[in-house]
Amino acid sequence: MKSLTVYIQNQAGSLAEYLIQELVLSLAGWIPSLPGIVLRNLLYRFIMRLDGVVAIENGARLRFTRNIHLHKGVYVDCGVYLHATPGGIEVDEKTFLMHHAELHVYNFRNLPGAGIKIGKQCIIGEFSVIRGQGGVRIGDSVLFGPLVQVLAVQHRYGDTSRPVMEQGITARGIQVGDGAWLGAGCIVLDGVSIGKGAIIGAGAVVTGDIPDHCIAVGSPARVIRNLVTQPLEQSKLAELELGIPAIFMASKSKV
């Protein structure tokens, strides 16, 4: 019985919330394609906050749904996992959470800064992981490649007489500025701030702050170029312009 209670406490705020949440998810969560998206857009409003029309694919795993807030135009792909314990998850307009991305607040210690907030027109790449115990704040127009990890939590390990898992945690939080690009497989550790327009190379491990408009690579990540003081050549800039997603270009033209 105790194990059952612990299980429910890890899924929803109360037994009543759990039953309602799982009923709605069971009714609509499995239906594929456009009919499922339409039905979920209607039914999920009873268990979470949806502003305007959102698209949630079948197979998305949602827990503590009352703490999830999705703005209009958000896309949640198949296999996405949102675990929104107190502190919650908020995803702003026209942001895409690609398949099997995981946003996990996991705040069972009443950490005051916990939560995940993602700005407008971001792309969170396939199989990326965001841990929000210390709080993660991501600006607008941020791009994550696949397999990015943003981990706003750290285990204590100084006491050699106890296992690491018994020594508690620290959780200082992570911030990612507007327009940043985090390359495939990079890892951002707790306490880091990544500046506006910064670029993190694939596979880098970020252990310290990265200034605005800088490129950082390696493990630990180090700045190798400042795009303000060392701008790219015009020919390279023209080449990069070809890769702007059409959906974002259309929205910019209306501003």
Secondary structure, 3 states (H helix, E strand, C coil): CHHHHHHHHCCCCCHHHHHHHHHHHHHHCCCCHHHHHHHHHHHHHHCCEECCCCEECCCCEEECHHHEEECCCCEECCCCEEECCCCCEEECCCCEECCCCEEECCCCCCCCCCCEEECCCCEECCCCEEECCCCEEECCCCEECCCCEEECCEECCCCCCCCHHHCCEECCCEEECCCCEECCCCEECCCCEECCCCEECCCCEECCCECCCEEEECCCCEEEEECCCCCCCHHHHHHHHCCCCHHHHHHHHCC
